[in-house]
Amino acid sequence: MITLPRCALTALSLACLAVSRDAAAQAQPQSPLAFAASSFASTEVHLNSRRIGGEWYAEDASLTGPSRIAIVYGQPHARGRKIEGGLVPLDTVWRFGANSATTLHTDVDLTLGTLAVPRGDYALFLLYSRTGWQLIVNTASAAWGTDYDAKRDVGRTVLSARTRSEPEESLTIYLVPEATRPRTGLADLRGRLRIVWGTTELSTTWSVAR
């Protein structure tokens, strides 16, 4: 009778286990490889200075980074599905994206439409109704997208809407600075927030409070 060392028996047992797992995996139907229903996206604008206290310091932009305004969001793709009244429900606060809540980070005090937004971190939501669209700014910046708590609202502002001739497959958000003096290479401390999906484009103004 041949007696194998304990280490050899352990190795043999592990090899048998691996073979059985591979056989089980091959027996199960494989899911087809495909792209996910959503991805991640962001949009941001940078100032050429950083605010420290009540003063602006241009040299600190290169040391600690410039003051910035940024929106980070899960980007859903329509993939043939109905958007308004489907993916975006009617008369229900919507997560404004996919998965985690869409977040706004601002190093400066902002005005979004008619709403004053102090510098900080926020969650953004949308409300689509028969009378129009509203952007909701909420302090629950670390929440899951469906965990909306109206008690934490900073406020709401109305969005203007227009119909586009060319549909946009994926939800896309833009922060577009105004450039009234394009030859200088600089933009003013204001612009438009644009939200595009399907054939609908929503927008409102934004500006930096000095």
N, C-alpha and C positions, 0 to 999 in steps of 0.2 A: 504494500500500500504506500502510495506517494503522498507525503504531507507537505503542503505548500506553506511557506512562511506567512505570518499574519499580514504583512504589508502587501504580499502578492494577492492574497484573498481579497483585501480591501480594494486594490486596483481593479481586480476582475469584477467585483460587485459594482463598482462605479461605472465600468465599461458597459456592463449589462444594462444598468439603469439608463445610461445615455442612449443605448441602442433602442430600448423600449420607448423612451421619450421621443426620439426621432421618428419611430414607427407610428406613434400616436399622433404626432404633429402632421405627418404625411397623410394620415387617414382623415384628418379634419379638412373640410373645404376651406380654401384660402380666399380671403377677401380680396377683391380686385384693387389694384393700386390706383388711387385717385387723389385729386387735390381736395383739401378740406373746404368746408362751406364758408370759412372766413379766414382772415389773416390779420396781421397787425399793421398799423400805419400811424403816421404822426405828421404834424405840420407845426412849424414854429418860425418866429421872427426874432432877430437879435438886435439890440440897441448897440451903438458904438461906444457906450460907457456903462459903468455900473454905479448904481445908487447906493451910497453908504451914508446912513443917517438921512439928512436932508440935502446932501450935496451929491453932484454927479462927478465921477472921476474917470476920465478916459483911460489913464494908464492902468487902472485896475481891471479893465476889460481883458487885457492880455495876461494878467496874473491869476485872477480868480474866475475869469470868464465873464462875458457880457451879461447884462440883464436881458432876460428873454421871456417870451410868452410862448407856451407850447401846449398843444392838444394831442393827446395820445388815445387811440381808440382801436377796438376790434373792428375790422373792416369786413362786413358781410358782402357776399356776392349774390346777385339775384338768381342766376341760373334758371331763368325762365319762370320764376315764381312772381306772383303779384306783390307789389311793394306797398302802395298806399291802400290801406284797408286789408292788407294781408300780412306781410312782414312787419310793416308799421301799422299797428292797430289803430282803429278810430276811437276817439274819446278815451284813450287810455295812455297814461304816461309811459313812454317808450325809452328803453335803455340807451338809445342813440348810438347803436353799434352792435357789437357782439361780445358775449362773455362778460368780462369785467366791465365796470362802469367806465364810460369815457371820461377822461380827466383833463382838467385845465390847470396848468401851473403858470403863475405869473409872478415875476419879481417886481412888478410895478402895479400901482393902483390903476384900474381900468374902468372904462365905461363901455358896456356892451349894450348897444341900442340905447335904451333909456335907463339901464340898470347899472348902478355903481357897484364895482367888484373890487374890494381891497386886495392887495397882493397876498398870495397864499396859494393853497391847493384846493381844488373843487372837483365835484362830479357834475357832468352835464347830461341833461335829459331833454327829450322832445315831447311835446303834446300836439297831436294832430287831431283837429276837430273839423266839423263842417263849416265853421266860421273862420278857420285859418290855422296857423302854426305858431307855437310859442317855444322859446328856448328857456329851460329851467336851469338855474345855477344852484347847486346844493353842496353842503359842506362835507358830505359823506364820501370823500375822495377815495377811500380804500374799500368801498363796498362792491359787491357783486352787482352786475348790471340790473338785475331784477329786484334788488333790495332797495326800493325807493321809499324814503321816509319824508313826507311833506313837511314835517316839523323842522327839518334841517335845511329847508329852502332859504337861500339868500334872497331870491326873487325870480321874477319872470320878465321876459321881454318879447314883444311880438316880432316875428320874422316875416319879411316880404317874400312872396313866392311868384315864380314865373315858370312857364312851360318851355322846355327846350325841344328843338327839332331832332337832335341826336340823343338817344338814351345813353346813360352811363351805367355800365354793368355793376360796378362796385361803389359802395358808399364812399365818397371822397370829400374831405374837409379842407378848406383853404383859409389861411390867414394872409390877406393880400394888402400890403402897405400901399398907401397913396404916394405917388411920386409927382409932385407938381413942378419940380425942377429936375428933370431927368438928366440934364447935362452935368449936374454935380455928382451923380452916382449915389445920392442919398435919398431916402424917402422920409416923408413926414411921420409924425408920431400918431398916425391914425390910418384907418383903412377899412376893409370890409371882410367880414366873416362870411364865407360862401360854403354852402352845403349842397352837394349834388348827388342825386341817385335817381335812376330811371330817367324820366323826362321832366322831373321837378328840380328846380334850383331855388334854394332858400338863402336869404342873406340878411345881414344887419350890419350896422357900423360898429367899429370899435375905436377907441382912442385912449391914449396914455395921459393920466392926470399928472401934471408936473408938480 
